[in-house]
């Protein structure tokens, strides 16, 4: 949600300098490793919630509001992580590489580079928004499960 709400709009507002920021964030830093690790830890804890919550009577548990809410939250979280791994991460890596290419060239970016950057920014924007909405749904569903 931080990326969709704050980082991505800031990168857009920076224009060509936004590429430098993405290059640094996705490059030598450990941001991608931390984000991926946090996603996997979250998924594992969600699976543990499913396992512990369902108990021996899976059918009864799934028929309850609590069980359905946890399953909904789990599915939303898993889809968000899949989007992050399959769309957001590769797109950000390509944006960083493209920015590096543009900097190495020394002059203004070519029309092809600008066009590709625009496509990548749009893809990251849409995937980021969808992921953020799915994560909000996941958090709300799992938090509400206790009260259902």
C-alpha positions, 0 to 999 in steps of 0.5 A: 500500500505504501508503494501504491499510495506514496512511492509510485506517485512520487516517482511519477512526479519526479519524471526522468529523475524518478527512474534514478530513484527506482534504479537505486531502490531496486538495484543495490539496496535490499528492498526487493529481498525485504518485500519478497520476504515479508510477503512470504512470511505473511503468506505462511502466517495466513496459512497457519491461521487457516490450518489452526482455524479449520481444525478437524471439522473443516466443513463446519468451519468453512460454513461459519462467517469466521471461516469464510472471512479468513478464506476470503482474506487468504485468497485476496492476500495470495492474489496480491502476492502473485501480482507482486511477484509476477507483475510489480517486481519484474516491471520495477526491475525493467524500469531500473534497467531502462533508467540505467540505459538512459543514464549511460547514454548520456543524452535525452532518452529516445522516443522508444525509451520514453514509450517503454517507460510510459508503458512500464509506469502504467503497468506498475500503477495499475498492478500496484493499485490492484495489489493495494486493494486486495491487501486492504480486503485481506486485512479487513476480512481477517480482522473481521473474522474474529467478530463473525 
